Amino acid sequence: MWRAPRRRMLSGMSETTPVRQQNTAAYYGQAVASFGIAMGAVTLGIYCLDADAWVRGFLAIGVLYLVTSAFTLAKVIRDRQEAGQLVSRVDQARLEKILAEHDPFQKL
């Protein structure tokens, strides 16, 4: 009588293995430089604006609020994406486990 193997370990598949996505140093540098240039340009524009100090202050506070909101939004989107990848990875590991243990020749 033929018996299916008890349990096969899938190479490299583990439910606790974190998904790693690395950005290149050039991409990171470009993002930092782009942010720095944009922030510097807006700061210079507000400083050179021909308006009262309270108007420039209001614009500066608005820009700071916009920047912090953008960082928060980016973090929330990243966290949601990472959570989705983790759930997807666990589901994929379960499916592979079921397929590895499935014996198509087993009598019902």
DATA-V543925 format. One record per residue. N is the residue number from 1. PSI is psi in whole degrees, -180 to 180 (NA if undefined). OMEGA is omega in whole degrees, 0 to 359 (NA if undefined). Layout:
N;PSI;OMEGA  N;PSI;OMEGA
This chain:
1;131;181  2;137;179  3;142;178  4;149;176  5;148;184  6;-59;183  7;127;176  8;134;175  9;128;179  10;132;184  11;121;175  12;-4;182  13;122;178  14;142;182  15;-17;182  16;0;180  17;121;180  18;147;177  19;124;182  20;129;175  21;117;184  22;137;172  23;151;179  24;162;179  25;-35;179  26;-41;179  27;-44;178  28;-46;179  29;-40;179  30;-41;180  31;-43;180  32;-45;180  33;-42;179  34;-45;178  35;-45;181  36;-43;179  37;-45;180  38;-43;180  39;-40;178  40;-41;180  41;-42;179  42;-41;178  43;-45;178  44;-42;179  45;-43;179  46;-40;181  47;-41;183  48;-1;182  49;136;180  50;77;180  51;171;179  52;162;182  53;-36;181  54;-31;177  55;-46;178  56;-40;177  57;-42;178  58;-44;178  59;-40;179  60;-44;178  61;-40;178  62;-42;179  63;-43;179  64;-41;178  65;-41;178  66;-42;180  67;-47;180  68;-36;176  69;-39;179  70;-42;177  71;-42;179  72;-44;179  73;-43;179  74;-40;179  75;-43;180  76;-43;179  77;-43;179  78;-44;180  79;-42;179  80;-40;179  81;-43;179  82;-39;178  83;-41;178  84;-38;178  85;-38;180  86;-45;178  87;-43;179  88;-40;181  89;-41;178  90;-44;178  91;-41;180  92;-40;178  93;-40;177  94;-44;179  95;-43;179  96;-35;177  97;-45;179  98;-44;179  99;-36;179  100;-34;181  101;-9;183  102;132;177  103;106;183  104;-16;182  105;3;180  106;134;178  107;139;180  108;NA;NA
